[in-house]
Amino acid sequence: MAEYRRFFVPPESTDADGRVIVDGNEFAHLKKVLRMREGDKAVVCFNDGLDRFCEIERIENNRALLRVVETRLNAAEFGSKITLYQALMKGDKFDFCVQKAVELGAGEIVPFESRFTVAKWDVKKTDRYRRIAFEASKQCGRSRLAGVENCVGFEELIERLRRHETMIFCNETERGNKLLKALDAISVPKDMAVVIGSEGGFSPEEIGEISRLKNAVSVSFGKRILRAETASVFALSVISAWLDGLSEEN
């Protein structure tokens, strides 16, 4: 519900009477930025897929106590976990990518370096990306916080990709297997990876190595060549619409 402000707190943030405790940065946002008062409504999330609809019972100097009125399953989360593996990009494109990936349902974002990656990883930006993901999770009404990991090299990328049930490889050399057609041909996975290359794409050797993974589904975006930051939005938009459509059928 749009009129309810959303807050994320650790699952242990309850008192002896079962009231939810909002403190730290979230309390500062509640009190100083939003200027909420006792009696106002809010949604509190424990990062567990549930929305707890609450009423602010008391505001103290450094925390707020909220009474849970109703608990519901969050409608914005998929039954499938989506991990986006996005090659590094120049400038502030990765900021945009993180924000939109979270809005479109990604549960984890893993930056990686490959042979033709031009941008270099700055570990100091990790907290910035995580903050962008945090704000995007709240803005789009999710009940689970999307994570952003530190950058991995290509060898580690391959090892991580092996672990997923299904891996959608957005392959610039693929010609026949369009994304939506490919999705309709697979069973809905509980755990899905999506792989997007950098502005320079992948080397032929890298394409071969990813394509040979047993869980790989190599897909094409069609006749148009997309920028790296557009590719992730396109892929996740199609996957999101596909999953939403399946949930409505069921």
Disulfide bonds with the S-S distance in Angstrom:
none
